[in-house]
Each structure stands twice: as C-alpha cells, then as structure tokens.
Amino acid sequence: MTTPESFLDLPAEEQAATLQRLGPKEGAAVLRETDSRSLRDAMRLLGAEKLTPILVEIPPDDLADLFVHIPASERDALLAAVGPDLAADVRRLLEYAPDTAGGMMSTRYASVPGVFTVLRALDAIREASRIDAVSYIYSTDAGGKLTGTVPVRALLLANPDTRIQDLVARAIVKLAVRDPRETVLASFRQNHFVALPVVDDHDRLVGVVTADDAVAAEHDRADELAYSATGVDAREPLMNTVRAARSRVPWITVTILGGLGCAAVAGAFRPTLERLVVLGLFMPIVLGLAEAVTAQTTAIVTRTLLGGGAGLGRFLAKEVMVGVLVGAYAGTVVGAVSLAWHGRGALGLAIGSAIAASISWAALVAVLVPLGLRRFKVEPSVAGGPVALTLADLSTLAIYFGVAALVPA
C-alpha cells in the first residue's frame, strides 16, 4: 500500500510511475496529501495530459492548496487541462489567502432558489454529483444572495409542495470570504454547525467551510505554534527526507552561529570572568531564563499574528511588561541566592540586575523578531523561534558580563 509518507521518499521518476500504477482515484488520494513539489515533478515527467485524470478526482479546495506554490505558467497549463468548471472553482479559491474563510472553503455545496419546492430541491440534491456539506441546503435569491439555510432532514419531513423560502432559517450564521482563520474557528466553536456558508462582499453565496475543514485548520494552527519555537517547518510531514533535512539546515546554522557568537562574547569578557569566577556558575541560569522567556513570548506573539493580530499594539506592550515583571522577579531571587552564597553585596546586586535586564530585553526581542519577520514576508511560525533565541542568547551574555564588569575586584 502506498502512503503519502512512502510516496514522498521516492525519487521523482518513481513517484510518476507510482501515480500511473495506482490509477486516478488512488493516485488522487495520495497526491492530495503531499505537496506542490510532488505535483510539479509529476507534471514534468507525466505531462498535463496523463496527470489530468488524477487531478480531476481531487476536490477543488485540496487542488487549490496544491497549486498555491506552483509558478503561474505551470498552474495555467494544469488548469487548462482539468476543464473549465474545475478550473473556475480552483481559480476562485486561489483569489483568497489560505488562512481566510475564502481560502478554507469548498465550492461543492447545495443551493437552490428560494422559490423551489421541497420536491424540486431534493431532486437537485440527488442530481448534484459531489457535495461536501450534505447536511444543509442553502436558499438564494435571483442575484445569488444567501437568503436562508435549512437542514436536509427538515426537507425530508416537509410537504413536497412547500417552497424552500417558507422553511429556511432567516437568522443565518455565515462567514465572509476575508474573515481570518481565527474568526472561522471561533464561529464553529460557538455554533457547533456541521458547515457554515461563506459569502462574498455582496452577500452572494460562494462556498461553505465544513467542520472537518475547521478541525484541520485548528490542528494546523497548533502545529505552527508547536513548531515555532524550534524552527521546524509545519509542512515537514509533507516533505521527503532530503527536503525535510534541508529545511532545517538554515535554522540549525543560525543556532550554530549564535553559539559561536556567545563564545566570542564570553571571550571578550575573559578578564572579568577570571576575576569573578562565580559568574561562570550562574551562566546556565542566565541563559536558561532568557531562553525560556523568549520561547514563551515568541509562541504567544506568533499565535496572535496567526490569529489576525486584533489589538496588536496593546497586546505587544503587555507582553513586554510581562517580561519586565518576570525579569524583576527572577533577578531578585537569583541575586538574593548569590548574596547568601558568596556574601558579596555588589556581586549579588550585579547578577540580579543583569538577570532582570537580560530577561526584559529577551522579552522585547521575542516581540520584535516575529513582527520584523512578518514585515519582510518571512513566515514567523518557522523562523521566529531560532532567530529570537539566538539574538536573546547573544544580548543576554553581553548584558550579563557588561554589568558584572562594573563590579570592583
């Protein structure tokens, strides 16, 4: 049995041969769980004509996800091959960012004019080849605007001659195409629907987001947050072994360079370290505290950015103040321990002050790095953790030894 994981580890030529051997339906099941690189390789080796029977078996929303990272020229060739209806659905989905309701929605839903009778609406459902949200039917007016929704089970119990407009719920819970992912997830948590309709800027029905889509998006967000502190790409499960290792190399390199930088900082303060040997004993605590605060703050800031960043300025100011308060607490505790241990007031004050200052600075770094990465269009959930931790380590040691250098012999 070919799984997406085993498929991804195959060379491109064997991937192409596997897709041909599996046939359209099984090939589509494998391809929809992989990545754009696999699709590009398959197109290069098989050509659009041989690939088309597989692509037409993939739902439009999954196909749009595969097409996101494909160059426009190659994408147009594939869309031309799959037929006008599927191509139109995919193009419509590609208009919206993946983390919006429009990017998450499916275009396979059941809708009928409100003037239809129940009997005619049920016939329309039977004739529809593929529907993702089979629990509801949506009512529209002559201009395509959403006018109501009704569960299919209600249709089965209604008089066949009743008009849909007389059955639909007028209080509609709906999503706008540009609603961010966090708004979509919040709507599902509050309403517990199997699917929610999506409307465009003119209130016309254009798709549905299913509860399964929402659950998958929730898992994706959790993965992004979990991976943000480590520099692992959340798409790594969809990469083959070589690509997965290559994706980690830049951030491992950042960590190595950061470690070498920390060694250089410590070397620059070697006379201070030789004069006050006790400083070396507290270095693991200093670095550990700064890294802990950096990782925590980076994860929280990244989550806020992924959720759309409502009230961002106030939130970021709060996170910096949290770092200052945590730093003051940690500096007081460690400074007091140092004083009790070595009995040198100046040294205890220096160590406590350095820890308080370095943790406060680390919190600021953890706030600024994800913002800066987003500004330069680098994904914060991938690069934020390694970059923030490296900068925090370097600045923490510089602050620690810089303050300690002021302590008299």
C-alpha positions as CSV (number, residue, x, y, z in Angstrom):
1,M,0.0,0.0,0.0
2,T,1.4,3.4,-1.0
3,T,1.1,6.0,1.7
4,P,1.8,9.8,1.3
5,E,4.9,9.4,3.5
6,S,6.3,6.5,1.5
7,F,5.4,8.3,-1.8
8,L,7.3,11.4,-0.7
9,D,10.5,9.4,-0.1
10,L,10.6,8.1,-3.6
11,P,12.7,9.7,-6.4
12,A,10.6,11.9,-8.8
13,E,10.7,9.2,-11.5
14,E,9.4,6.5,-9.2
15,Q,6.7,8.9,-7.9
16,A,5.5,9.4,-11.5
17,A,5.5,5.6,-12.1
18,T,3.6,5.1,-8.9
19,L,0.9,7.6,-9.8
20,Q,0.3,5.8,-13.1
21,R,0.2,2.4,-11.5
22,L,-2.3,3.5,-8.8
23,G,-4.8,4.9,-11.2
24,P,-6.9,8.1,-10.9
25,K,-8.7,7.7,-7.6
26,E,-5.9,6.1,-5.6
27,G,-3.4,8.5,-7.2
28,A,-5.5,11.5,-6.3
29,A,-5.8,10.2,-2.7
30,V,-2.0,10.1,-2.4
31,L,-1.3,13.3,-4.3
32,R,-3.8,15.4,-2.3
33,E,-1.9,14.6,0.9
34,T,1.5,15.6,-0.5
35,D,2.9,19.0,-1.6
36,S,3.4,21.2,-4.6
37,R,6.9,19.9,-5.3
38,S,5.4,16.4,-6.0
39,L,2.8,17.9,-8.3
40,R,5.4,19.8,-10.3
41,D,7.6,16.7,-10.6
42,A,4.7,14.6,-11.7
43,M,3.7,17.2,-14.4
44,R,7.3,17.4,-15.6
45,L,7.6,13.6,-16.0
46,L,4.0,12.7,-17.0
47,G,2.8,15.8,-18.7
48,A,-0.6,17.5,-18.2
49,E,-2.5,15.0,-20.3
50,K,-1.5,12.0,-18.2
51,L,-1.9,13.9,-15.0
52,T,-5.4,15.2,-15.7
53,P,-7.3,12.0,-14.8
54,I,-5.7,12.2,-11.4
55,L,-6.3,15.9,-10.8
56,V,-10.0,15.8,-11.7
57,E,-10.5,13.4,-8.8
58,I,-9.1,15.9,-6.3
59,P,-11.6,18.3,-4.7
60,P,-11.2,21.9,-5.7
61,D,-10.1,23.1,-2.3
62,D,-7.4,20.5,-2.0
63,L,-6.3,21.2,-5.6
64,A,-6.1,24.9,-4.8
65,D,-3.8,24.0,-1.8
66,L,-1.6,22.1,-4.2
67,F,-1.5,24.9,-6.7
68,V,-0.6,27.7,-4.2
69,H,3.2,27.3,-4.6
70,I,3.3,26.4,-8.3
71,P,4.5,29.1,-10.8
72,A,1.7,30.8,-12.7
73,S,2.7,29.3,-16.1
74,E,2.7,25.7,-14.9
75,R,-0.5,26.3,-12.9
76,D,-2.3,27.7,-16.1
77,A,-1.2,24.6,-18.0
78,L,-2.8,22.3,-15.4
79,L,-5.9,24.4,-15.1
80,A,-6.4,24.3,-18.9
81,A,-6.2,20.5,-18.8
82,V,-8.7,19.8,-16.0
83,G,-11.7,21.5,-17.7
84,P,-13.4,24.9,-17.3
85,D,-15.7,24.1,-14.3
86,L,-13.0,22.7,-12.1
87,A,-10.5,25.3,-13.2
88,A,-13.0,28.1,-12.4
89,D,-13.5,26.7,-8.9
90,V,-9.8,26.5,-8.3
91,R,-9.1,30.0,-9.6
92,R,-11.8,31.4,-7.3
93,L,-10.3,29.7,-4.3
94,L,-6.8,30.9,-5.2
95,E,-8.0,34.5,-5.0
96,Y,-8.1,34.3,-1.2
97,A,-5.3,33.8,1.3
98,P,-5.1,30.2,2.6
99,D,-5.8,31.4,6.2
100,T,-9.1,33.1,5.4
101,A,-12.6,31.7,5.1
102,G,-12.3,32.0,1.3
103,G,-9.1,30.0,1.3
104,M,-10.6,27.3,3.5
105,M,-14.0,27.0,1.8
106,S,-15.2,24.3,-0.6
107,T,-17.2,25.2,-3.7
108,R,-19.1,21.9,-3.6
109,Y,-22.4,22.7,-1.8
110,A,-26.1,22.5,-2.5
111,S,-28.0,25.7,-3.1
112,V,-31.4,26.3,-4.8
113,P,-33.6,29.4,-5.4
114,G,-36.0,30.1,-2.6
115,V,-38.9,29.6,-4.9
116,F,-38.1,25.9,-5.5
117,T,-40.5,23.4,-3.9
118,V,-39.1,20.8,-1.5
119,L,-39.6,18.1,-4.1
120,R,-37.6,20.1,-6.7
121,A,-34.9,20.9,-4.1
122,L,-34.5,17.2,-3.2
123,D,-34.2,16.3,-6.9
124,A,-31.4,19.0,-7.3
125,I,-29.5,17.4,-4.4
126,R,-29.8,14.0,-6.0
127,E,-28.5,15.3,-9.3
128,A,-25.5,17.1,-7.7
129,S,-22.5,14.9,-8.4
130,R,-20.4,16.0,-5.4
131,I,-21.5,17.9,-2.3
132,D,-19.2,18.5,0.7
133,A,-21.9,19.8,3.1
134,V,-24.7,17.3,2.6
135,S,-26.4,18.3,5.9
136,Y,-27.7,21.6,4.7
137,I,-29.3,23.2,1.6
138,Y,-28.9,26.9,1.1
139,S,-31.5,29.3,-0.3
140,T,-30.6,32.1,-2.7
141,D,-32.4,34.9,-4.5
142,A,-32.3,35.7,-8.2
143,G,-28.9,37.5,-7.7
144,G,-27.3,34.6,-5.9
145,K,-27.5,36.3,-2.4
146,L,-27.8,34.0,0.5
147,T,-31.4,34.2,2.0
148,G,-31.5,31.2,4.3
149,T,-30.5,27.7,5.2
150,V,-32.4,24.6,6.0
151,P,-31.2,21.1,7.2
152,V,-31.8,18.4,4.7
153,R,-33.6,16.3,7.3
154,A,-36.2,19.1,7.5
155,L,-36.8,18.7,3.8
156,L,-37.4,15.0,4.2
157,L,-40.2,15.7,6.7
158,A,-41.8,18.6,4.8
159,N,-44.7,18.7,2.4
160,P,-43.2,18.2,-1.1
161,D,-45.1,21.2,-2.4
162,T,-43.8,23.6,0.3
163,R,-41.4,26.3,-1.0
164,I,-37.9,26.4,0.3
165,Q,-38.3,30.1,1.3
166,D,-41.0,29.1,3.7
167,L,-38.8,26.6,5.5
168,V,-35.4,28.3,5.8
169,A,-34.0,29.8,8.9
170,R,-33.7,33.6,8.4
171,A,-31.2,34.1,11.2
172,I,-28.2,33.0,9.3
173,V,-24.8,32.3,10.8
174,K,-22.4,33.0,7.9
175,L,-18.7,33.8,7.2
176,A,-17.3,36.5,4.9
177,V,-14.6,35.4,2.4
178,R,-12.0,37.6,4.1
179,D,-12.7,36.5,7.6
180,P,-9.4,35.3,9.2
181,R,-8.9,31.7,10.3
182,E,-9.4,32.7,14.0
183,T,-12.8,34.1,13.2
184,V,-13.8,30.9,11.3
185,L,-12.7,28.7,14.2
186,A,-14.5,30.9,16.8
187,S,-17.7,30.6,14.8
188,F,-17.6,26.9,14.8
189,R,-16.8,26.8,18.5
190,Q,-19.8,29.0,19.3
191,N,-22.4,27.4,16.9
192,H,-21.5,23.7,16.6
193,F,-22.6,23.5,13.0
194,V,-21.5,20.8,10.5
195,A,-20.9,23.6,7.9
196,L,-21.1,27.3,7.6
197,P,-21.9,29.3,4.4
198,V,-19.4,31.8,3.0
199,V,-20.5,34.9,1.2
200,D,-18.6,37.5,-0.8
201,D,-18.5,41.3,-0.4
202,H,-22.0,41.5,-2.0
203,D,-23.5,38.8,0.3
204,R,-23.6,36.2,-2.5
205,L,-23.1,32.6,-1.6
206,V,-19.7,31.4,-2.9
207,G,-18.8,28.4,-0.7
208,V,-19.0,26.5,2.6
209,V,-16.5,25.8,5.3
210,T,-17.1,22.4,6.8
211,A,-16.5,21.3,10.4
212,D,-13.8,18.9,9.1
213,D,-12.1,21.9,7.5
214,A,-12.2,23.8,10.7
215,V,-10.8,20.9,12.7
216,A,-7.9,20.5,10.2
217,A,-7.3,24.3,10.4
218,E,-7.2,24.0,14.2
219,H,-4.6,21.2,14.0
220,D,-2.6,23.3,11.5
221,R,-2.5,26.2,13.9
222,A,-1.5,24.1,16.8
223,D,1.3,22.6,14.7
224,E,2.5,26.1,13.7
225,L,2.7,27.1,17.3
226,A,4.4,24.0,18.4
227,Y,7.0,24.2,15.6
228,S,7.5,28.0,16.0
229,A,10.0,27.6,18.9
230,T,12.1,25.0,17.1
231,G,12.4,26.3,13.5
232,V,10.8,23.1,12.1
233,D,8.5,23.8,9.1
234,A,4.9,22.7,9.9
235,R,4.8,21.2,6.3
236,E,7.7,18.8,7.1
237,P,5.3,15.8,7.2
238,L,4.6,16.6,3.5
239,M,8.3,16.7,2.5
240,N,10.6,13.9,1.6
241,T,13.6,13.1,3.8
242,V,16.1,15.2,1.9
243,R,13.8,18.2,1.7
244,A,12.9,17.9,5.4
245,A,16.6,17.9,6.4
246,R,17.4,20.8,4.0
247,S,14.5,22.9,5.5
248,R,16.1,22.6,9.0
249,V,19.6,23.5,7.9
250,P,19.2,27.3,7.8
251,W,17.9,27.4,11.4
252,I,20.4,24.9,12.7
253,T,23.1,27.2,11.1
254,V,21.6,30.2,12.9
255,T,21.9,28.3,16.2
256,I,25.5,27.3,15.5
257,L,26.4,30.9,14.6
258,G,24.6,32.0,17.8
259,G,26.6,29.6,19.9
260,L,29.8,30.8,18.3
261,G,28.8,34.3,18.9
262,C,28.1,33.6,22.6
263,A,31.6,32.1,22.9
264,A,33.0,35.2,21.3
265,V,31.1,37.4,23.8
266,A,32.4,35.3,26.7
267,G,35.9,35.5,25.3
268,A,35.7,39.3,25.1
269,F,34.9,39.4,28.8
270,R,37.5,36.8,29.8
271,P,39.3,39.1,32.3
272,T,36.1,39.7,34.0
273,L,35.3,36.0,34.1
274,E,38.8,35.2,35.5
275,R,38.4,37.9,38.1
276,L,34.9,36.9,39.2
277,V,34.8,33.1,38.6
278,V,31.4,32.9,40.3
279,L,29.9,34.5,37.1
280,G,30.5,31.2,35.2
281,L,28.5,29.3,37.8
282,F,25.4,31.4,37.0
283,M,25.7,31.5,33.2
284,P,23.4,28.4,32.7
285,I,20.7,30.1,34.8
286,V,21.0,33.4,33.0
287,L,20.8,31.8,29.5
288,G,18.1,29.3,30.6
289,L,15.9,32.1,32.0
290,A,16.3,34.3,28.9
291,E,15.6,31.4,26.5
292,A,12.5,30.3,28.5
293,V,11.0,33.8,28.4
294,T,12.0,34.2,24.7
295,A,10.4,30.9,23.7
296,Q,7.2,31.7,25.7
297,T,6.8,35.2,24.4
298,T,7.6,34.2,20.8
299,A,5.0,31.4,20.9
300,I,2.3,33.8,22.2
301,V,3.2,36.6,19.8
302,T,3.2,34.1,16.9
303,R,-0.2,32.8,17.9
304,T,-1.6,36.3,17.9
305,L,-0.2,37.1,14.5
306,L,-1.6,33.9,13.1
307,G,-5.0,34.8,14.5
308,G,-5.1,38.2,12.7
309,G,-3.4,40.4,15.3
310,A,-6.5,42.3,16.6
311,G,-5.5,44.9,19.2
312,L,-1.9,44.1,18.4
313,G,-0.2,47.3,19.8
314,R,-1.8,46.9,23.3
315,F,-1.1,43.2,23.3
316,L,2.6,43.6,22.4
317,A,3.1,46.3,25.1
318,K,1.6,43.9,27.6
319,E,3.9,41.1,26.6
320,V,7.0,43.4,27.1
321,M,5.7,44.4,30.5
322,V,5.2,40.7,31.4
323,G,8.8,40.2,30.6
324,V,9.9,43.1,32.7
325,L,8.0,41.8,35.7
326,V,9.2,38.2,35.3
327,G,12.8,39.6,34.9
328,A,12.4,41.6,38.1
329,Y,11.2,38.5,40.0
330,A,14.0,36.2,38.6
331,G,16.7,38.9,39.2
332,T,15.6,39.3,42.8
333,V,15.5,35.6,43.5
334,V,18.9,34.8,41.9
335,G,20.6,37.9,43.2
336,A,19.5,37.0,46.8
337,V,20.8,33.4,46.3
338,S,24.1,34.8,45.1
339,L,24.4,37.1,48.0
340,A,23.6,34.4,50.5
341,W,26.0,32.0,48.8
342,H,29.1,34.3,48.4
343,G,28.3,37.1,50.8
344,R,29.3,39.9,48.3
345,G,26.6,42.5,48.1
346,A,27.9,44.2,45.0
347,L,28.2,40.9,43.1
348,G,24.8,39.8,44.2
349,L,23.3,43.1,43.1
350,A,25.2,42.9,39.7
351,I,24.0,39.4,39.0
352,G,20.4,40.2,40.0
353,S,20.3,43.4,37.9
354,A,21.9,41.7,34.9
355,I,19.3,38.9,35.0
356,A,16.4,41.4,35.3
357,A,17.8,43.5,32.4
358,S,18.5,40.5,30.2
359,I,15.1,38.9,30.7
360,S,13.4,42.2,30.0
361,W,15.4,42.6,26.8
362,A,14.8,39.0,25.8
363,A,11.0,39.6,26.0
364,L,11.4,42.7,23.8
365,V,13.4,40.7,21.3
366,A,10.7,37.9,21.3
367,V,8.1,40.6,20.4
368,L,10.2,42.4,17.7
369,V,11.5,39.3,15.9
370,P,8.2,37.8,14.7
371,L,7.0,41.3,13.8
372,G,10.1,42.0,11.8
373,L,10.0,38.7,10.0
374,R,6.4,39.2,9.0
375,R,7.2,42.7,7.7
376,F,9.9,41.2,5.4
377,K,7.5,38.4,4.4
378,V,9.3,35.6,6.3
379,E,7.0,33.1,8.0
380,P,7.3,33.9,11.8
381,S,6.0,30.5,12.7
382,V,9.0,28.9,11.0
383,A,11.9,31.3,11.7
384,G,10.7,33.2,14.8
385,G,12.0,30.7,17.4
386,P,15.6,30.1,16.2
387,V,16.2,33.8,15.3
388,A,14.8,35.1,18.6
389,L,16.6,32.6,20.7
390,T,19.9,33.3,19.0
391,L,19.6,37.1,19.4
392,A,18.4,36.6,23.0
393,D,21.4,34.5,23.9
394,L,23.9,37.0,22.4
395,S,22.3,40.0,24.1
396,T,21.9,38.2,27.4
397,L,25.5,37.4,27.7
398,A,26.6,40.9,26.7
399,I,24.3,42.4,29.3
400,Y,25.4,39.9,32.0
401,F,29.1,40.4,31.5
402,G,28.7,44.1,30.9
403,V,27.0,44.7,34.2
404,A,29.4,42.3,36.0
405,A,32.4,44.2,34.6
406,L,31.4,47.2,36.7
407,V,31.8,45.2,39.9
408,P,35.0,46.1,41.7
409,A,37.6,43.4,42.4
